């Protein structure tokens, strides 16, 4: 690894004042920023290093499934006496406190009041309240997106999205754009999602002109294109599929694509609560996304939890013809899943099939269902 300023200074000695290509700028940005996240830069060592990582890891036999109420086992952070992960080292960071406070204020505006609970737990109380509000799933996603859209303006940097979308995104290689977003989330959002690592590494050639000046540089480096939360704090704290899909996944995907011009596919893994954000990758239509093929979590704290009564609600809310149409829709989704899998929402094909069977028998989480508004009203009436 080399210092960013040193690399840029030496490169300028060998190039005109004006950068001749976006790729030259990309090399400077990519190599220099690695001083912050060196652990995610990989130098290939033979053919073995070029072997792509599997999209889905295989769960050991008897692995506990998080959506069924079992605590995930992985964590690079210490555990508290109660068995929960200790995020104190992350939450004490000034950056974490500023960002958490900003998001909390935006959520308080959405609900009309703040929570009495301090810290991250108070933020999640507000998130769950927003999630349980009346309305359709698209209406909930729109409310949640307003929170994302308000973060940068409230920090005084609301000019970044239009600048990026108009003057940077169209002119830099996709790998630079993806890596830039990786850096943002890796450095600024561990308070929200927990510790993260780079994933989906792309092999990038180091310019020969650079290597002639700095002979110790490798011929290629592998630069992360995705960020993966090892154990998503947001998902685990919410313990709710709807909070994950409707207040994080969908609004985040649309926000980055519309405001920054960057496609994003978020892949939550309900088996171990890891989560991968794949920048530069188009998300499939929501009705075909594995993330919506999920029942209510066993420990879902929502006051409108609906899996246990999903089948009876379906019979009350739909006539026989409508029930047949819904079953056909579920079958289409299962066929789509066969093409999309592995998509990262389960640790194995067997685990995904088990979850699909639960959904087919008892229905989806009420809040990710197409009939969210009707199901919420039915649940509220008891």
Order of alpha helices (4+ residues) and beta strands (2+ residues): alpha-alpha-alpha-alpha-alpha-alpha-alpha-alpha-alpha-beta-beta-alpha-beta-beta-alpha-alpha-alpha-beta-beta-alpha-alpha-alpha-alpha
